[in-house]
Every structure is written in structure tokens, then in C-alpha cells.
């Protein structure tokens, strides 16, 4: 009786395991091949250049004011009170520049999220649809390095590129 039960469980588990279909895809490779990603990269780069240009203007303005202050202080034109006031003003401008640098990083992250979210959603939807349509139980992302072994026939990069319309 135990042998029959063991044999029945073994056959049931074997059919479940062999009935599953697994695949993998390197999502980084897939994303790099998409024209939408290239367009998003270009837009992000343009946006970054705009923000950097503004920051460079703030730095140039600060440097000009600092040079004038240093010249005036060296010539003895400024009183001690004026020196302290100008130093406080320059320190405040320097703080503003540092805050702007932090703000730029935040704005770039928000812009990156705005540009890439629709693309990532599109890829995710393509993978899910392809998986359902082709009977895959699981599809792994090989760009994360989690796959130790996979046969090339299970690589879904080409069918997913076709589904997304990229080469």
C-alpha cells in the first residue's frame, strides 16, 4: 500500500514539474534595444544640461560677487560691518547653490521616473502577455544574475523584441 501511495505521489509530482514551462530574458538588453529608451535618454540628457546651465550661472554670479568683495575688502573700502554683512550674504548664496545641487538630483530622479515608467510598464506587460500566451509558468530576468543555468532555447529576448516591435 505504501509503495502504491509513494508511486502515485511521485507520478503526480513528476507531471506537475514536467508540465511547467520556464523562460528567461535579459531585461537590460531588451531595454537597450528599444528606441523609446534611447529617446528617453536623450530627453533626460537635455533636461540635465538645462539644469546644469542654470547652476553654472548661479556659480558664476557667486564668483563675480566674491571677487568684487575680496577686492573691496583688500582695498579697505568696506567697514567691518559691511564685511560681515557681505560675508553673510555670500554664505547664503553658497547655501542656495548647494541646495540647488540637491534639488537638481531630485528633479532628475523625478524626470527619469516620468520618462521610464511607461517604457518599463510596456516591457512588463509584453513579458506577462507573452508568458500567458505561450504557457510559461515563470519567466526570469537574467540581468539580475539569478539564473545559474539556462538553455538558449528558453531565452525569450528575440520573441519579446518582436512583440515590442524592436530589432
Secondary structure, 3 states (H helix, E strand, C coil): CHHHHHHHHHHHHHHHHHCCCEEEECHHHHHHCCHHHHHHHHHHHHHHHHHHHHHHHHHHHHHHHHHHHHHHHHHCCCCHHHHHHHHHHHHHHHHHHHHHHHHHHHHHHHHHHHHHHHHHHHHHHHHHHHHHHCCCCEEEEHHHCCCCCCCHHHECHHHHHHHHCCC
